[in-house]
Amino acid sequence: MQHKSFGEMQCPIARSLERVGEWWSILILRDAYHGLTRFDQFQKSLEIAPNILTRRLKTLVASGLLEKRSYSERPPRHEYVLTERGRDFIPVLWSLVTWGNKHFAPEGASVVIVDAVTGEPADPVLIDRKSGRVLAKPDFRAAAGPAASPRIRARYARSNADAQVQS
């Protein structure tokens, strides 16, 4: 069954999901962040079927998150390394770690984000680079951007009006 493509939607969440929304993709990016580069390494780590891994790697390369590099001509072998776009996904992975630990780890955290120098556990939050303030309601909200379609503008006008009524 063919799933709906989100790649042409204006919503940045939908466009992102088109590239990384399939769970194997996020786990491949996690493993690439941890230094895995070769097909057999990904397959062993994830215990994933070769045909599925091939499709996911192809999609991640086409989306510019991984770069495919040859490391052997005979036999032909490739490695997959994070691109700048792929490295920009690391904070998303860390956010998932933090969220998962908070909501889905009754036994406690199995992975934590730590300060690379001190080893002290970090408490990741999203902040506004300009003001340094934590991105949280009610101080921040999503709004239609300059390239928003009329549909998106209407959606955010409606949700922002609802938020004002609630306050």
Residue pairs with C-beta under 8 A, 6 or more apart in sequence:
5 18
6 14
6 15
6 17
6 18
6 21
7 15
7 18
7 19
9 15
10 147
10 148
10 149
10 151
10 152
11 152
18 63
19 25
19 59
19 60
19 63
19 65
20 26
20 29
20 60
20 63
20 65
20 89
22 56
22 59
24 46
24 48
24 52
24 53
24 56
25 56
25 59
25 60
26 93
26 96
27 46
28 42
28 46
28 53
28 56
28 57
28 60
28 66
28 80
29 60
29 65
29 66
29 82
29 86
29 89
29 93
30 93
31 41
31 42
31 45
31 46
32 66
32 80
32 81
32 82
32 86
33 82
33 90
33 93
36 42
36 45
37 79
37 80
37 81
38 71
38 77
38 78
38 79
38 80
39 50
39 53
39 54
39 57
39 77
39 78
39 80
42 48
42 53
42 57
42 80
43 50
43 53
46 53
48 56
57 66
57 68
57 80
60 66
60 80
60 86
61 67
61 68
61 80
63 85
64 83
64 85
64 86
65 82
65 83
65 85
65 86
65 89
66 80
66 81
66 82
66 83
66 86
67 80
67 81
67 82
67 83
68 78
68 79
68 80
69 78
69 79
69 80
69 81
70 76
70 77
70 78
71 77
71 78
71 79
82 89
91 124
94 113
94 124
95 124
95 126
97 111
97 112
97 113
97 124
98 113
98 123
98 124
101 109
101 111
101 112
112 121
112 122
113 121
113 122
113 124
114 120
114 121
114 122
115 121
115 122
125 134
125 135
126 134
126 135
127 133
127 134
127 135
128 134
128 135
128 140
133 139
133 140
138 163
138 167
141 160
141 163
142 156
142 159
143 156
143 160
144 152
144 153
144 155
144 156
144 157
148 156
